[in-house]
């Protein structure tokens, strides 16, 4: 059976277990293209490997810095697939990429500091900055004609209080990849003003065939000491509920600071044995699943774009990566939250509004659509979106 066929989705299970705005949290009959999670079951190797581990009967304490073979497997894939030059000795498994962002922010920032956060971007950049008592300074994202972000004014947002720049690459929710010259520009600013870069690469294994991911760690290695990176397994391998992630840096001194902030040495923090087992299986055995999943998501992207371009009041840029769309709905005359409420009520379609709560004020006038479902569900969702817009605009 095709791993990503409609028949391979167990909706009975999803309606009990898929939370965070998805199937378990919406009324019966509503299609949720909401949180960035997959409707498809994880790779069979993950399930089989976890069963074997559970059947051993032991759930002992783990090494405080994580299983050595897990750290080595993750570093190996980051290096071989993305040429990131990661030292496994400076890589810490942690309970989710989100938690990793908090640890990085709290390691670098203190009360009164500032961190530059792109607007729009995933809300965790703001939340992690605020968790350290620092002020997020929003840099408004403007797209150039070639689809790149305009970073020409980024330097003007740096003040004596700035200590960190947040980088989401690939970008959520825009689905954009950063070209080499833009990554070099961010590195050069960090070096010039003695800043650190929080480098979120959780989407770096969801890149479509017409593009190629370039890590900031593979641009100018003389400046890699400025970069603190976070990676997770929820997007690329569909294991969000296992809360599996890692953070990594390039110096022993910085790694010690991250470890101290993470509280893993006291056992108050840390990642479970089960999650680490899943991480290693993902890295060692499941990239075939990831590659097939990305190919399926590319089909979904192209299909959804072909439908949206024929709908009234909505326009969507073609994303380079992620399994998300972020269409502009300003042509409808409705705000993001109002349109989301309208679509759920009138056509039973749940989407994420482009509001400050999720992405920052720069997201207003947009919706985010998650594509990680079957073609059949996506087709019905597009039918409902078209119906809703036609009803609203009288087309």
C-alpha positions in Angstrom: 0.0 0.0 0.0 1.1 3.5 -0.7 2.3 5.0 2.6 0.5 8.2 1.8 -2.7 7.0 0.3 -6.1 8.0 1.7 -6.7 4.4 2.8 -3.6 4.5 5.0 -5.1 7.2 7.2 -6.9 6.1 10.3 -9.4 8.9 11.0 -10.9 7.1 14.0 -7.5 7.3 15.7 -6.9 10.9 14.6 -10.2 12.1 16.1 -9.0 10.8 19.5 -5.3 11.7 19.4 -4.7 14.5 16.9 -4.8 17.7 19.0 -3.4 21.3 18.6 -6.4 22.4 16.4 -6.5 19.2 14.4 -9.0 16.3 14.2 -9.5 15.8 18.0 -10.3 19.5 18.5 -12.8 20.3 15.7 -16.5 19.4 15.5 -17.5 16.4 13.5 -17.5 17.0 9.8 -14.9 19.8 9.9 -11.7 19.3 7.9 -8.7 20.7 9.8 -5.8 21.9 7.6 -4.4 23.6 10.7 -1.4 22.7 12.9 1.7 21.5 11.0 1.3 17.9 11.8 0.7 14.9 9.5 -2.4 12.8 9.0 -0.3 9.9 7.9 1.1 7.2 10.3 4.8 7.3 11.0 7.2 4.9 9.2 6.8 1.3 10.2 10.4 1.1 11.4 9.6 3.6 14.1 6.6 1.6 15.3 8.5 -1.7 15.2 11.6 -0.2 16.9 9.5 1.3 19.8 7.6 -2.0 20.3 10.9 -3.8 20.6 12.2 -1.3 23.1 9.0 -1.4 25.1 9.0 -5.2 25.1 12.5 -5.2 26.8 10.6 -4.1 29.9 13.2 -1.6 31.0 12.8 2.2 31.2 15.9 3.2 33.0 17.5 6.6 33.5 19.3 7.8 30.4 22.7 9.6 30.1 22.2 13.2 31.0 23.5 14.4 27.7 21.6 11.8 25.7 22.6 8.4 24.3 25.9 8.7 22.6 24.8 6.7 19.6 21.8 8.9 19.1 24.0 12.1 19.2 26.3 10.4 16.6 23.4 9.4 14.3 21.9 12.9 14.3 25.2 14.6 13.7 26.1 12.1 10.9 22.9 12.9 9.0 23.2 16.7 9.5 26.7 16.5 8.1 26.2 14.1 5.2 22.9 15.6 4.0 23.4 19.2 4.8 27.2 19.6 5.2 26.8 21.3 8.6 30.1 20.2 10.3 28.3 19.2 13.5 30.3 17.7 16.3 28.2 15.1 18.1 30.0 16.2 21.4 28.3 19.6 21.0 24.8 18.2 20.2 22.1 17.8 22.9 19.0 15.8 22.4 16.1 17.6 24.0 12.3 17.3 24.5 11.2 19.1 21.3 12.6 21.8 19.0 10.3 24.2 20.8 12.0 23.5 24.1 15.3 23.9 22.3 14.4 27.4 21.3 13.6 28.3 24.8 16.9 26.9 26.0 18.9 28.9 23.4 17.0 32.1 24.1 17.5 31.8 27.9 21.2 31.0 27.3 21.9 34.1 25.2 19.4 36.7 26.5 18.7 38.4 29.8 16.2 40.9 31.0 16.5 44.2 29.0 18.1 42.6 26.0 16.6 42.6 22.5 16.3 39.9 19.9 15.3 40.6 16.3 12.3 38.4 15.2 11.1 38.4 11.6 7.5 39.3 11.1 5.7 37.1 10.2 7.3 34.0 11.7 6.3 31.2 14.0 5.3 32.5 17.4 7.9 30.5 19.3 10.6 33.0 18.4 8.6 35.7 20.3 7.6 33.4 23.1 11.2 32.0 23.7 12.6 35.6 23.7 10.0 36.8 26.2 10.7 33.7 28.4 14.2 35.2 28.9 12.8 38.5 29.9 14.0 40.1 26.7 12.2 42.2 24.1 11.4 40.8 20.7 11.9 43.5 18.0 9.9 42.6 14.9 11.6 43.0 11.5 8.8 43.3 8.9 9.3 40.9 6.0 8.9 42.3 2.5 9.2 40.1 -0.5 11.1 41.2 -3.6 10.0 40.5 -7.1 12.1 37.4 -7.3 10.4 36.0 -4.1 13.3 36.6 -1.8 13.0 38.5 1.5 14.3 42.1 1.5 17.0 42.2 4.2 18.4 45.6 3.1 17.0 47.3 6.1 17.8 44.6 8.7 20.8 46.4 10.1 18.8 49.4 11.1 16.9 47.3 13.6 20.0 46.5 15.6 20.5 48.6 18.7 23.1 48.4 21.6 20.6 46.2 23.4 20.4 43.6 20.5 21.9 40.3 21.4 20.3 37.8 19.0 18.7 37.4 15.5 16.1 34.7 15.0 16.4 32.7 11.8 13.7 30.3 10.6 15.2 28.4 7.6 13.1 27.2 5.8 10.7 29.9 6.9 7.4 29.2 8.6 4.8 30.3 7.4 6.2 31.7 4.1 7.9 28.5 3.0 10.9 30.5 1.8 14.5 29.4 1.7 17.4 31.8 2.3 19.9 32.1 -0.5 23.7 32.2 0.3 24.0 36.0 0.1 21.3 36.6 2.6 22.7 34.0 5.0 26.1 35.6 4.6 24.6 39.1 5.3 23.0 37.8 8.6 26.3 36.2 9.6 28.2 39.4 8.8 25.8 41.5 10.9 26.2 39.0 13.8 29.9 39.3 13.6 29.9 43.1 13.3 27.6 43.7 16.3 28.6 40.7 18.4 25.3 38.9 18.1 24.2 35.3 18.2 21.8 33.6 15.7 19.1 31.3 16.8 19.0 29.0 13.8 15.7 27.0 13.5 16.1 24.2 10.9 13.1 22.1 11.9 11.8 22.3 8.3 15.1 21.6 6.5 14.0 18.1 5.5 10.8 19.3 3.8 12.3 21.0 0.7 10.7 20.6 -2.7 12.6 19.2 -5.8 12.8 22.6 -7.5 14.8 24.0 -4.6 17.8 23.1 -2.4 18.3 23.8 1.2 21.5 25.7 2.3 22.2 25.8 6.0 23.8 29.0 7.5 26.4 26.6 9.0 27.6 25.9 5.5 28.2 29.5 4.4 31.1 30.9 6.4 32.4 28.5 9.0 34.7 31.2 10.5 31.5 32.7 11.9 29.7 29.5 13.0 30.5 30.2 16.6 27.7 32.8 16.3 25.1 30.2 15.5 23.1 28.1 17.9 20.9 25.6 16.0 17.7 23.7 16.7 16.3 20.7 14.8 13.3 18.6 15.4 11.6 15.4 14.1 7.9 16.3 14.1 7.7 17.7 10.6 10.1 15.4 8.7 9.1 12.2 10.4 5.6 12.7 11.9 6.4 12.1 15.5 5.3 15.4 17.1 3.8 13.6 20.1 7.2 12.1 21.1 8.6 15.6 21.6 12.0 14.8 20.0 14.5 17.5 19.1 18.1 18.6 19.6 20.2 21.7 19.9 23.8 22.1 18.7 26.6 24.6 18.5 30.2 24.7 17.5 32.2 25.4 20.7 32.6 23.5 23.9 32.2 26.7 26.0 28.8 27.5 24.4 27.7 23.9 24.7 28.4 23.9 28.4 26.2 27.0 28.7 23.3 25.4 26.8 23.6 22.2 28.9 23.5 24.3 32.1 20.4 26.2 31.0 18.6 23.0 29.9 18.7 21.6 33.4 19.6 18.1 32.1 22.4 17.7 34.5 20.0 17.9 37.4 17.5 15.5 35.7 14.9 18.3 36.0 15.2 18.6 32.2 15.9 16.2 29.4 14.4 13.9 26.8 12.9 10.5 27.3 14.5 7.2 26.3 11.6 6.4 24.1 11.9 9.7 22.1 15.7 9.1 21.7 15.1 5.6 20.3 12.7 7.1 17.8 15.2 9.8 16.8 17.9 7.2 16.1 15.5 5.1 14.0 14.5 8.2 12.0 18.1 9.1 11.3 19.3 5.5 10.5 16.3 4.0 8.7 13.6 6.4 7.7 14.9 8.9 5.2 13.2 6.8 2.5 9.9 7.6 4.2 10.8 11.3 4.5 11.8 11.5 0.8 8.5 9.8 -0.3 6.6 12.1 2.0 8.2 15.2 0.5 7.3 14.0 -3.0 3.7 13.6 -1.9 3.6 17.0 -0.3 5.0 18.5 -3.6 2.0 17.0 -5.4 -0.3 18.5 -2.8 1.4 21.9 -3.1 1.0 22.0 -6.8 -2.6 20.8 -6.7 -3.6 23.3 -4.1 -1.9 26.2 -5.9 -3.7 25.2 -9.1 -7.0 25.4 -7.4 -6.4 28.6 -5.4 -5.3 30.5 -8.5 -8.8 30.1 -9.9 -10.6 31.3 -6.7 -11.7 34.9 -6.0 -10.2 37.1 -3.4 -7.1 34.9 -2.7 -3.6 34.8 -4.0 -0.7 32.5 -3.0 3.1 32.6 -3.5 4.6 29.2 -4.4 6.6 27.9 -1.3 10.1 26.5 -1.7 9.7 24.2 1.3 7.5 23.2 4.2 4.1 21.5 3.7 2.3 24.9 4.3 0.7 27.5 2.1 0.3 31.1 3.3 -2.2 32.8 0.9 -3.0 36.5 0.9 -6.8 36.9 1.4 -6.9 40.7 1.5 -9.0 40.6 -1.7 -11.9 39.1 0.3 -12.3 42.3 2.3 -12.3 40.3 5.6 -9.6 40.0 8.3 -7.8 36.8 8.8 -9.6 35.7 12.0 -13.0 36.7 10.7 -12.5 34.7 7.5 -11.3 31.6 9.4 -14.4 31.8 11.6 -16.6 32.2 8.5 -15.1 29.2 6.7 -15.4 26.9 9.6 -19.0 27.9 10.3 -20.2 28.0 6.6 -18.2 25.3 4.9 -16.7 23.3 7.7 -13.1 24.0 6.9 -10.6 24.9 9.7 -7.5 26.9 8.8 -5.0 29.0 10.9 -5.5 32.7 10.8 -2.7 35.1 10.0 -2.9 36.8 13.4 -0.3 38.2 15.8 -1.0 35.3 18.2 0.4 32.8 15.7 2.9 34.7 13.5 3.0 38.4 14.3 1.1 41.4 13.0 2.7 41.1 9.6 0.7 38.0 9.0 -2.6 39.9 8.9 -4.5 39.4 5.7 -3.2 35.8 5.3 -4.3 32.3 6.2 -2.0 29.3 6.7 -3.0 26.0 5.1 -1.4 22.7 6.1 -1.0 20.2 3.2 -0.1 17.1 5.1 -3.1 15.0 4.3 -4.3 12.8 1.5 -5.2 14.1 -1.9 -8.8 13.2 -1.3 -9.0 15.3 1.8 -7.1 18.1 0.2 -9.4 18.1 -2.8 -12.5 18.3 -0.6 -10.9 21.1 1.4 -10.2 23.0 -1.8 -13.8 22.5 -2.9 -15.0 23.9 0.5 -12.6 26.8 0.3 -13.9 27.6 -3.2 -17.5 27.3 -2.1 -16.9 29.6 0.9 -15.2 32.3 -1.1 -17.8 32.1 -3.8 -20.6 32.5 -1.2 -18.7 35.4 0.4 -17.9 37.3 -2.8 -20.9 36.4 -4.9 -18.8 34.8 -7.7 
